[in-house]
Amino acid sequence: LFSNCLGYFYTICWTLDGYPQLIKNALRRDTSGLAVDYLFLNFIGFAAWTVYNVAMLLDEDVRRAFRSRNGGRDPLVEPH
């Protein structure tokens, strides 16, 4: 239960972390505080994290490789 709550909290924080700056820029009608690199890299990181989790959840070859390298244990990725 704690692990699930922590995972949800982490995902929500990561998803929402860029919005305050975007809202501030929209209200000011100025992008002086916005780092485009940050937004781009955050998007790339989120996409990579999504691909990793989907592969661990749905691809049996990936799950088999994980088991062979981790003493037969299943990946901890679960659908919610």
ChimeraX attribute file (.defattr): number of C-alpha atoms within 10 A of each C-alpha:
attribute: neighborCount
match mode: 1-to-1
recipient: residues
	/A:1	6
	/A:2	7
	/A:3	8
	/A:4	11
	/A:5	10
	/A:6	11
	/A:7	12
	/A:8	13
	/A:9	12
	/A:10	12
	/A:11	12
	/A:12	11
	/A:13	11
	/A:14	12
	/A:15	13
	/A:16	10
	/A:17	11
	/A:18	14
	/A:19	10
	/A:20	10
	/A:21	14
	/A:22	15
	/A:23	11
	/A:24	14
	/A:25	15
	/A:26	11
	/A:27	9
	/A:28	10
	/A:29	9
	/A:30	11
	/A:31	13
	/A:32	8
	/A:33	10
	/A:34	14
	/A:35	10
	/A:36	10
	/A:37	9
	/A:38	11
	/A:39	12
	/A:40	11
	/A:41	11
	/A:42	16
	/A:43	13
	/A:44	12
	/A:45	12
	/A:46	15
	/A:47	12
	/A:48	12
	/A:49	12
	/A:50	12
	/A:51	12
	/A:52	13
	/A:53	17
	/A:54	14
	/A:55	15
	/A:56	21
	/A:57	16
	/A:58	13
	/A:59	11
	/A:60	11
	/A:61	11
	/A:62	15
	/A:63	18
	/A:64	16
	/A:65	13
	/A:66	16
	/A:67	14
	/A:68	12
	/A:69	9
	/A:70	11
	/A:71	8
	/A:72	12
	/A:73	12
	/A:74	14
	/A:75	15
	/A:76	9
	/A:77	14
	/A:78	11
	/A:79	8
	/A:80	5
